[in-house]
Amino acid sequence: MGIDPIADKDLRIGKATEDDAADNPAITEISKRFAGNAPLWYYILAEAQQAFEDNSTPIRLGRVGGRIVTEVFAGLLLATNTLFFHKIRRGRQTRHSLTPTTNSASRS
């Protein structure tokens, strides 16, 4: 994806609040086994926490978490055979097709 991973020292465990953020330990303080090896679910949450400035900061998914969520939804949509765009992608005509059909009987 061309994204530099977040350094272990910046992967913090705890709440993203003004009162707690400064005291949140790094993941490697919990266990050295996490050095360069943060669980994916944790990394996604910690990535969202990186934008925290104060209690009014909205916490949103970062680039990795956002990409994963987007790809999961896209995969689910593409795997559903009943979707309109899926039928068009396969070249099937539907009555709701984006391509207008010409009906020789309707021409006068």
N, C-alpha and C positions, 0 to 999 in steps of 0.2 A: 504494500500500500504506500510505500515511500514515507512512512511516519516513523520518526525516532521514538523508541519506547521511553516511557517515563522512568527516570532513575529510581532505584530502590529507596533511596533516602527521601524521595518525594511521594512514595506510596505510603500514605498514612492510614492508620486504623483508628476510627472514631467518628464522632459527629462533625459535620461541617457547620459549626456555630462559632460565633466570636468567642464565647466562653471556653470552648473546648479545643479549637483548632491548634492553638500553640502547643498544647500538651499531648496531642495525638502522637503515639509512637510510630516509627517507621515499621513497615512489615517485617524487616529483618531483625527488629528488636523482639518480635514475637518468636521467631525461629529463624536460624541461619539457613535452614533448608529452603526458605522462600527467596534467597538471593538469586536474582535473575530468573525466578521461577514462580511469579505470582499466579494464583489461579485466575482463569479468564473472567469468571463472574466478579471476582474482587477487583481485577484490573479495570473492568468497565465502570464499576462504582467509583473507584479511586480516580479514574480519568475524569469523570464528571465533577468530582470534588476539586479538581485542579483550578477551576475558574472561580472558586470561592474567594470573595473579598470581605464581605460582611454579611450580616443576617438578612439583608435585603437582596442579596445576590440570588437569582434563580439558578437552581441546579439543573443542568441539562446534560444529556448524553454527549460525550466527546466524539471524536472522529471514528475511533475503533468501535465503540458501542453503537453509535448511530449507523455505521456501515453494516454491522452484524444484524441489527434489528431490521434495517431496510432490506437486506438480502433474504432474511427469513420471510418477511411479508411478500416480497416479490416471488420467492420460490413457492409459497403457498398459493398465490394467485395464479402462477403459471401451471401449477399442478391441478387446478380445478378445471375440469373439462366443460363446465356449464357456463363459463364466463364469456361474455360477448366478444371481447378482444381476442380470446383464445381461439374462437371459431373463425374469426377473420384471419388470424395469423396462419391458420391451417388452410386458408383459401376456400372455406365453405361459404356459400351464400346464405344469409339469414334474412328474414323479413325486415330486420333492423339494420341491415348492412350500411356501412358508410358510403359504399359505392352505389350510385343510383343505377337501377336496372332499367333497361329499355324494353318496353313491351310493345311489339308491333301491332297488337290488337288495339291499343289505346291511341295510336297515331291516326290522324284523319287528314 
